[in-house]
Amino acid sequence: MLQVKVIRENTDLIKAGLKKRGYNEEAIKSIDEVIRLDDIRKAAQTSLDAKLSEIKKHSDSIGSLFKSGKTQEANEMKSMVAELKTSSEPLENDLKSAIEGIRELLFKLPNTPHSKVPEGLTEDDNVVVKDWTNPLPTLIDNALPHWDLATKHNIIDFKLGVKITGAGFPLYRGKGARLQRALINFFLDEARDAGYEEILPPHLINEASGIGTGSLPDKEGQMYYMEKDNLYLIPTAEIPVTNIVRDVILKESDFPIKFCAYTPCFRREAGSYGSDVKGLNRVHQFDKVEIVQVEHPDKSHQTLDQMVTYVEGILNKLELPYRILRLCGGDLTFASALTYDFEVYSAAQDKWLEVSSVSNFETYQTNRMKCRYKDENGKTQLAHTLNGSALALARIVAALLENNQVVDGIKIPEVLIPYTGFDIIA
């Protein structure tokens, strides 16, 4: 959530950020409305404080007047205090209304894009900052897309998933289930070796946790909601893990805080139609290992670069062709200031599939969560938060199956063999 102070001090920058994200002029005017309401809030607070001070002063005198036998003066003072309290009510209402109006507007305002964020409104405007320079995989004759490979080798059953739950809920079996588990353990071990503390969080969150990361009120339509309990199934482990530091005051010596977590992820959105949603390309439930960092503001963008390098290293170990994109303003998520997406090449489909987003949220989430730290002067400051998929399994599995198919079956990347216990799916 943006800070009112920051909006006041950087009004033109904030408006330019909204424009870069593709917001229209009417939405951009909400910045002026925040400032107008804050003027009302400050004026009401100043007047109210003066009246409350006067009420306190007179109230302290009433008892003394009664004790001194000055009953008439005491009663007159009581009447004056009552009038002051009555005249304070409109100020209290103005103050409350202004605070609520500001809060409502701030919840609807996205993070301000970093200066590195490219101009553009759609994914076509994203900038490729690193591209695969080696030859792309050469497939055998009659190569199959992953959904046909999965059926042929009986490792993923899409029809059974539909029978049990519905479309977008694949059922993994046999070596398919073991491959899934192998990838999860591999990703977690890599994170552990990189200094991340493993977390096993709840898979359900309350409203405060969703608001804390900026997932609410932005993503209600994507999240599965249990109305009776007022709880949400998580669309990513980022939400419960980042909320570990909600309402926490840290020390500078605590940085960097590094968490990783494996969870299933649940998303209602279905995306487009056709091959874009076929097989594992877009599902409602998938497994993912997430990395989260809470960092000192002076170091967060250096940390972002390190996290990008970390994800890149995992993809290299899996021998998957990848490219890295810097997202344009219109393609940024609501809470992100700067995001890098990773896409892997899925050979049988001849397309790039997104498998990771690595983002710096700067103070946007920490302001919502009230995650602060004491600097060397003892002053309270907002920390920065970052997160990244390391990695999302569904599309990783799709690319692994398609890129590694041979005449005899599907080869397992060497780095995964100690985890799977087999080197080929035949």
Secondary structure, 3 states (H helix, E strand, C coil): CCCHHHHHHCHHHHHHHHHHCCCCHHHHCHHHHHHHHHHHHHHHHHHHHHHHHHHHHHHHHHHHHHHCCCHHHHHHHHHHHHHHHHHHHHHHHHHHHHHHHHHHHHHHCCCCCCCCCCCCCCHHHCEEEECCCCCCCCCCCCCCCHHHHHHHCCCEEHHHHHHHCCCCCCEECCHHHHHHHHHHHHHHHHHHHCCCEEECCCCEECHHHHHHHCCCCCCHHHCCEECCCCEEECCCCHHHHHHHHCCCEEEHHHCCEEEEEEEEEECCCCCCCHHHHCCCCCCCEEEEEEEEEEECCCCHHHHHHHHHHHHHHHHHHCCCCEEEEECCHHHCCCCCCEEEEEEEEECCCCEEEEEEEEEEEECHHHHHHCCEEECCCCCEEECEEEEEEEEEHHHHHHHHHHHCEECCEEECCHHHHHHHCCCEEC
